[in-house]
Amino acid sequence: MRTGVITGTEALLKAFSMIINESLVARTLTTYTLQLFDIEVGFLCLCSPEGSSSLPLP
C-alpha cells in the first residue's frame, strides 16, 4: 500500500512539473515571437467587437 501512495505522489508532482514547464516554454516562445513583430511585451491586447482592452501580463 505504501508503494501506491509514493507512486501516486510522484505522479502528481510530475504532472505539476509538466504544467509549469509548458507554461514557461509557451511564455518564452510568445515573448520571442512578439519581439519579431516589434510588439510591446508587457501588454496583451484582447480585441472584442465592442473595442479592445489591454491586460498586463504577470
N, CA, C and O atoms as a GROMACS GRO file, in nm:
protein
  232
    1MET      N    1   0.082  -0.120   0.000
    1MET     CA    2   0.000   0.000   0.000
    1MET      C    3   0.086   0.126   0.000
    1MET      O    4   0.052   0.224  -0.066
    2ARG      N    5   0.196   0.123   0.073
    2ARG     CA    6   0.283   0.240   0.079
    2ARG      C    7   0.342   0.272  -0.057
    2ARG      O    8   0.361   0.389  -0.091
    3THR      N    9   0.371   0.168  -0.136
    3THR     CA   10   0.425   0.190  -0.269
    3THR      C   11   0.326   0.265  -0.357
    3THR      O   12   0.366   0.349  -0.437
    4GLY      N   13   0.198   0.236  -0.343
    4GLY     CA   14   0.095   0.304  -0.420
    4GLY      C   15   0.085   0.452  -0.385
    4GLY      O   16   0.064   0.536  -0.473
    5VAL      N   17   0.101   0.484  -0.258
    5VAL     CA   18   0.096   0.624  -0.214
    5VAL      C   19   0.216   0.700  -0.269
    5VAL      O   20   0.201   0.812  -0.317
    6ILE      N   21   0.333   0.640  -0.263
    6ILE     CA   22   0.454   0.704  -0.315
    6ILE      C   23   0.442   0.723  -0.466
    6ILE      O   24   0.476   0.829  -0.518
    7THR      N   25   0.396   0.622  -0.536
    7THR     CA   26   0.380   0.631  -0.681
    7THR      C   27   0.279   0.738  -0.719
    7THR      O   28   0.301   0.813  -0.814
    8GLY      N   29   0.168   0.745  -0.648
    8GLY     CA   30   0.067   0.846  -0.674
    8GLY      C   31   0.119   0.987  -0.649
    8GLY      O   32   0.093   1.078  -0.727
    9THR      N   33   0.193   1.003  -0.541
    9THR     CA   34   0.252   1.134  -0.511
    9THR      C   35   0.352   1.175  -0.618
    9THR      O   36   0.353   1.290  -0.661
   10GLU      N   37   0.435   1.083  -0.660
   10GLU     CA   38   0.532   1.113  -0.766
   10GLU      C   39   0.462   1.148  -0.897
   10GLU      O   40   0.508   1.236  -0.970
   11ALA      N   41   0.354   1.081  -0.927
   11ALA     CA   42   0.279   1.111  -1.049
   11ALA      C   43   0.220   1.251  -1.045
   11ALA      O   44   0.223   1.323  -1.144
   12LEU      N   45   0.166   1.291  -0.930
   12LEU     CA   46   0.112   1.426  -0.916
   12LEU      C   47   0.221   1.531  -0.928
   12LEU      O   48   0.202   1.633  -0.993
   13LEU      N   49   0.335   1.507  -0.865
   13LEU     CA   50   0.447   1.602  -0.875
   13LEU      C   51   0.495   1.615  -1.020
   13LEU      O   52   0.527   1.725  -1.066
   14LYS      N   53   0.500   1.504  -1.090
   14LYS     CA   54   0.542   1.509  -1.230
   14LYS      C   55   0.441   1.586  -1.314
   14LYS      O   56   0.480   1.662  -1.402
   15ALA      N   57   0.312   1.567  -1.289
   15ALA     CA   58   0.209   1.639  -1.363
   15ALA      C   59   0.220   1.789  -1.339
   15ALA      O   60   0.213   1.868  -1.433
   16PHE      N   61   0.238   1.830  -1.212
   16PHE     CA   62   0.254   1.973  -1.181
   16PHE      C   63   0.378   2.030  -1.247
   16PHE      O   64   0.377   2.141  -1.299
   17SER      N   65   0.486   1.952  -1.245
   17SER     CA   66   0.610   1.995  -1.308
   17SER      C   67   0.592   2.016  -1.459
   17SER      O   68   0.643   2.112  -1.515
   18MET      N   69   0.520   1.926  -1.523
   18MET     CA   70   0.496   1.938  -1.668
   18MET      C   71   0.411   2.060  -1.700
   18MET      O   72   0.436   2.128  -1.799
   19ILE      N   73   0.310   2.089  -1.617
   19ILE     CA   74   0.225   2.206  -1.639
   19ILE      C   75   0.307   2.334  -1.626
   19ILE      O   76   0.294   2.423  -1.709
   20ILE      N   77   0.390   2.342  -1.523
   20ILE     CA   78   0.474   2.461  -1.504
   20ILE      C   79   0.572   2.475  -1.620
   20ILE      O   80   0.591   2.585  -1.671
   21ASN      N   81   0.634   2.367  -1.661
   21ASN     CA   82   0.730   2.370  -1.771
   21ASN      C   83   0.664   2.416  -1.901
   21ASN      O   84   0.720   2.499  -1.972
   22GLU      N   85   0.547   2.364  -1.932
   22GLU     CA   86   0.478   2.402  -2.055
   22GLU      C   87   0.440   2.550  -2.053
   22GLU      O   88   0.448   2.616  -2.157
   23SER      N   89   0.399   2.602  -1.938
   23SER     CA   90   0.362   2.744  -1.932
   23SER      C   91   0.485   2.832  -1.950
   23SER      O   92   0.476   2.938  -2.013
   24LEU      N   93   0.599   2.792  -1.894
   24LEU     CA   94   0.721   2.871  -1.911
   24LEU      C   95   0.769   2.869  -2.055
   24LEU      O   96   0.811   2.972  -2.108
   25VAL      N   97   0.762   2.754  -2.120
   25VAL     CA   98   0.803   2.743  -2.260
   25VAL      C   99   0.710   2.826  -2.348
   25VAL      O  100   0.756   2.895  -2.439
   26ALA      N  101   0.580   2.820  -2.323
   26ALA     CA  102   0.484   2.897  -2.402
   26ALA      C  103   0.508   3.046  -2.384
   26ALA      O  104   0.501   3.122  -2.481
   27ARG      N  105   0.535   3.088  -2.262
   27ARG     CA  106   0.560   3.231  -2.238
   27ARG      C  107   0.687   3.276  -2.309
   27ARG      O  108   0.689   3.384  -2.368
   28THR      N  109   0.793   3.196  -2.305
   28THR     CA  110   0.918   3.230  -2.372
   28THR      C  111   0.897   3.238  -2.522
   28THR      O  112   0.943   3.332  -2.586
   29LEU      N  113   0.827   3.140  -2.578
   29LEU     CA  114   0.801   3.140  -2.722
   29LEU      C  115   0.720   3.262  -2.762
   29LEU      O  116   0.747   3.324  -2.865
   30THR      N  117   0.620   3.297  -2.681
   30THR     CA  118   0.537   3.415  -2.709
   30THR      C  119   0.621   3.541  -2.704
   30THR      O  120   0.606   3.629  -2.789
   31THR      N  121   0.709   3.552  -2.605
   31THR     CA  122   0.794   3.671  -2.592
   31THR      C  123   0.882   3.688  -2.715
   31THR      O  124   0.891   3.798  -2.769
   32TYR      N  125   0.946   3.581  -2.759
   32TYR     CA  126   1.032   3.590  -2.877
   32TYR      C  127   0.952   3.622  -3.003
   32TYR      O  128   0.997   3.698  -3.088
   33THR      N  129   0.834   3.564  -3.015
   33THR     CA  130   0.750   3.590  -3.133
   33THR      C  131   0.707   3.736  -3.136
   33THR      O  132   0.708   3.799  -3.242
   34LEU      N  133   0.668   3.791  -3.021
   34LEU     CA  134   0.628   3.931  -3.015
   34LEU      C  135   0.745   4.024  -3.047
   34LEU      O  136   0.726   4.129  -3.108
   35GLN      N  137   0.866   3.985  -3.008
   35GLN     CA  138   0.983   4.067  -3.040
   35GLN      C  139   1.009   4.069  -3.190
   35GLN      O  140   1.056   4.170  -3.242
   36LEU      N  141   0.980   3.961  -3.259
   36LEU     CA  142   0.998   3.958  -3.404
   36LEU      C  143   0.912   4.062  -3.474
   36LEU      O  144   0.953   4.122  -3.573
   37PHE      N  145   0.791   4.083  -3.422
   37PHE     CA  146   0.698   4.177  -3.483
   37PHE      C  147   0.700   4.313  -3.414
   37PHE      O  148   0.613   4.397  -3.440
   38ASP      N  149   0.797   4.335  -3.325
   38ASP     CA  150   0.816   4.462  -3.254
   38ASP      C  151   0.689   4.505  -3.180
   38ASP      O  152   0.646   4.620  -3.189
   39ILE      N  153   0.630   4.411  -3.108
   39ILE     CA  154   0.511   4.438  -3.028
   39ILE      C  155   0.555   4.448  -2.882
   39ILE      O  156   0.642   4.373  -2.839
   40GLU      N  157   0.496   4.540  -2.807
   40GLU     CA  158   0.531   4.558  -2.668
   40GLU      C  159   0.499   4.430  -2.590
   40GLU      O  160   0.388   4.378  -2.597
   41VAL      N  161   0.597   4.381  -2.517
   41VAL     CA  162   0.584   4.253  -2.449
   41VAL      C  163   0.505   4.265  -2.319
   41VAL      O  164   0.451   4.164  -2.273
   42GLY      N  165   0.497   4.382  -2.258
   42GLY     CA  166   0.435   4.397  -2.128
   42GLY      C  167   0.283   4.390  -2.129
   42GLY      O  168   0.223   4.377  -2.022
   43PHE      N  169   0.221   4.399  -2.246
   43PHE     CA  170   0.075   4.400  -2.250
   43PHE      C  171   0.023   4.303  -2.355
   43PHE      O  172   0.087   4.279  -2.457
   44LEU      N  173  -0.093   4.249  -2.327
   44LEU     CA  174  -0.163   4.160  -2.419
   44LEU      C  175  -0.292   4.228  -2.458
   44LEU      O  176  -0.371   4.266  -2.372
   45CYS      N  177  -0.313   4.245  -2.588
   45CYS     CA  178  -0.433   4.314  -2.634
   45CYS      C  179  -0.538   4.211  -2.674
   45CYS      O  180  -0.515   4.130  -2.764
   46LEU      N  181  -0.650   4.214  -2.609
   46LEU     CA  182  -0.762   4.126  -2.642
   46LEU      C  183  -0.868   4.209  -2.713
   46LEU      O  184  -0.927   4.299  -2.654
   47CYS      N  185  -0.891   4.179  -2.838
   47CYS     CA  186  -0.986   4.258  -2.916
   47CYS      C  187  -1.124   4.193  -2.910
   47CYS      O  188  -1.138   4.072  -2.922
   48SER      N  189  -1.225   4.276  -2.892
   48SER     CA  190  -1.363   4.230  -2.889
   48SER      C  191  -1.444   4.316  -2.984
   48SER      O  192  -1.396   4.422  -3.025
   49PRO      N  193  -1.565   4.276  -3.019
   49PRO     CA  194  -1.647   4.357  -3.110
   49PRO      C  195  -1.673   4.499  -3.058
   49PRO      O  196  -1.687   4.592  -3.138
   50GLU      N  197  -1.678   4.516  -2.926
   50GLU     CA  198  -1.705   4.648  -2.868
   50GLU      C  199  -1.581   4.736  -2.867
   50GLU      O  200  -1.593   4.858  -2.854
   51GLY      N  201  -1.464   4.679  -2.880
   51GLY     CA  202  -1.339   4.754  -2.873
   51GLY      C  203  -1.229   4.663  -2.823
   51GLY      O  204  -1.243   4.540  -2.828
   52SER      N  205  -1.122   4.720  -2.776
   52SER     CA  206  -1.014   4.638  -2.725
   52SER      C  207  -0.978   4.681  -2.584
   52SER      O  208  -1.003   4.794  -2.544
   53SER      N  209  -0.921   4.591  -2.513
   53SER     CA  210  -0.874   4.622  -2.377
   53SER      C  211  -0.735   4.563  -2.360
   53SER      O  212  -0.704   4.458  -2.416
   54SER      N  213  -0.653   4.628  -2.284
   54SER     CA  214  -0.517   4.580  -2.258
   54SER      C  215  -0.509   4.524  -2.118
   54SER      O  216  -0.553   4.586  -2.022
   55LEU      N  217  -0.453   4.405  -2.108
   55LEU     CA  218  -0.437   4.340  -1.981
   55LEU      C  219  -0.288   4.321  -1.956
   55LEU      O  220  -0.218   4.270  -2.043
   56PRO      N  221  -0.237   4.361  -1.838
   56PRO     CA  222  -0.094   4.342  -1.811
   56PRO      C  223  -0.063   4.194  -1.792
   56PRO      O  224  -0.142   4.121  -1.731
   57LEU      N  225   0.051   4.150  -1.844
   57LEU     CA  226   0.095   4.014  -1.823
   57LEU      C  227   0.161   4.004  -1.686
   57LEU      O  228   0.225   4.099  -1.642
   58PRO      N  229   0.147   3.890  -1.619
   58PRO     CA  230   0.210   3.876  -1.487
   58PRO      C  231   0.360   3.867  -1.496
   58PRO      O  232   0.428   3.855  -1.394
   0.00000   0.00000   0.00000
